[in-house]
């Protein structure tokens, strides 16, 4: 990984409805806007728009299924997102450890 975070990817994942759609697609192995909409408290049209966002960033791919499109998660792009999250998490863990050491140093200096 290049170490860069894909803002479009994270913007897409940042929405709770889109995360729930990804969960449903992963569990079910795929679905249409109609089938997914039946499992969420949003309209089919809203589901279709959310799926469009996920499709644009490559997290899902659609194939024609009759009058609808069947969506499935792109495993490689999801793995890329997880890798980015892990990298960002590690960087923040290191920052927080530095802050903790500074705070402990200040506290120790005040006690001396």
NORCOR-V658537 format. One record per residue. N is the residue number from 0. RES is the residue in one letter. SS is DSSP state (h for helix, s for strand, l for the rest). PHI is phi in radians with two decimals (999 if undefined). PSI is psi in radians with two decimals (* if undefined). Layout:
BEGIN
N|RES|SS|PHI|PSI ; N|RES|SS|PHI|PSI
END
This chain:
BEGIN
0|X|l|999|2.56 ; 1|X|l|-1.37|-0.19 ; 2|X|l|1.57|-0.12 ; 3|X|l|-1.56|2.50 ; 4|X|l|-1.67|2.32 ; 5|X|l|-1.47|1.80 ; 6|X|h|-1.08|-0.65 ; 7|X|h|-1.12|-0.73 ; 8|X|h|-1.07|-0.81 ; 9|X|h|-1.27|-0.52 ; 10|X|h|-1.12|-0.72 ; 11|X|h|-1.13|-0.76 ; 12|X|h|-1.30|-0.38 ; 13|X|l|-1.14|-0.33 ; 14|X|l|-1.48|2.23 ; 15|X|h|-1.09|-0.58 ; 16|X|h|-1.16|-0.72 ; 17|X|h|-1.18|-0.63 ; 18|X|h|-1.12|-0.70 ; 19|X|h|-1.14|-0.68 ; 20|X|h|-1.06|-0.77 ; 21|X|h|-1.05|-0.76 ; 22|X|h|-1.00|-0.84 ; 23|X|h|-1.09|-0.74 ; 24|X|h|-1.12|-0.66 ; 25|X|h|-1.18|-0.73 ; 26|X|h|-1.20|-0.79 ; 27|X|h|-1.52|-0.23 ; 28|X|l|1.42|0.00 ; 29|X|l|2.62|3.03 ; 30|X|s|3.08|2.94 ; 31|X|s|-1.81|2.92 ; 32|X|h|-1.02|-0.64 ; 33|X|h|-1.19|-0.86 ; 34|X|h|-1.14|-0.65 ; 35|X|h|-1.25|-0.67 ; 36|X|h|-1.08|-0.50 ; 37|X|l|-1.21|-0.28 ; 38|X|l|-1.81|0.01 ; 39|X|l|-2.25|2.69 ; 40|X|l|-1.49|0.69 ; 41|X|l|-2.31|2.87 ; 42|X|l|-1.27|2.84 ; 43|X|h|-1.05|-0.67 ; 44|X|h|-1.10|-0.72 ; 45|X|h|-1.13|-0.73 ; 46|X|h|-1.05|-0.78 ; 47|X|h|-1.05|-0.71 ; 48|X|h|-1.14|-0.77 ; 49|X|h|-1.10|-0.73 ; 50|X|h|-1.11|-0.62 ; 51|X|h|-1.07|-0.71 ; 52|X|h|-1.12|-0.81 ; 53|X|h|-1.10|-0.61 ; 54|X|h|-1.19|-0.75 ; 55|X|h|-1.06|-0.58 ; 56|X|l|-1.62|0.05 ; 57|X|l|1.47|0.14 ; 58|X|l|-1.32|-0.45 ; 59|X|s|-2.32|2.77 ; 60|X|s|-2.28|2.55 ; 61|X|s|-1.99|2.51 ; 62|X|s|-2.24|2.54 ; 63|X|s|-1.05|2.40 ; 64|X|s|-2.44|1.49 ; 65|X|l|1.18|-2.22 ; 66|X|l|-1.49|-0.06 ; 67|X|s|-2.05|-3.06 ; 68|X|s|-2.09|2.38 ; 69|X|s|-1.74|2.22 ; 70|X|s|-1.81|2.54 ; 71|X|s|-2.46|2.71 ; 72|X|s|-1.32|2.43 ; 73|X|l|-1.51|1.89 ; 74|X|h|-1.03|-0.70 ; 75|X|h|-1.14|-0.75 ; 76|X|h|-1.22|-0.64 ; 77|X|h|-1.12|-0.73 ; 78|X|h|-1.08|-0.68 ; 79|X|h|-1.09|-0.73 ; 80|X|h|-1.12|-0.74 ; 81|X|h|-1.11|-0.72 ; 82|X|h|-1.08|-0.74 ; 83|X|h|-1.12|-0.76 ; 84|X|h|-1.07|-0.75 ; 85|X|h|-1.08|-0.76 ; 86|X|h|-1.11|-0.80 ; 87|X|h|-1.12|-0.73 ; 88|X|h|-1.07|-0.73 ; 89|X|h|-1.13|-0.73 ; 90|X|h|-1.10|-0.74 ; 91|X|h|-1.22|-0.63 ; 92|X|h|-1.02|-0.77 ; 93|X|h|-1.11|-0.73 ; 94|X|h|-1.10|-0.77 ; 95|X|h|-1.14|-0.62 ; 96|X|h|-1.13|-0.69 ; 97|X|h|-1.11|-0.75 ; 98|X|h|-1.08|-0.73 ; 99|X|h|-1.08|-0.76 ; 100|X|h|-1.10|-0.71 ; 101|X|h|-1.10|-0.80 ; 102|X|h|-1.09|-0.72 ; 103|X|h|-1.15|-0.65 ; 104|X|h|-1.13|-0.75 ; 105|X|h|-1.10|-0.79 ; 106|X|h|-1.09|-0.74 ; 107|X|h|-1.12|-0.71 ; 108|X|h|-1.12|-0.63 ; 109|X|h|-1.23|-0.51 ; 110|X|h|-1.39|-0.41 ; 111|X|l|-1.32|*
END
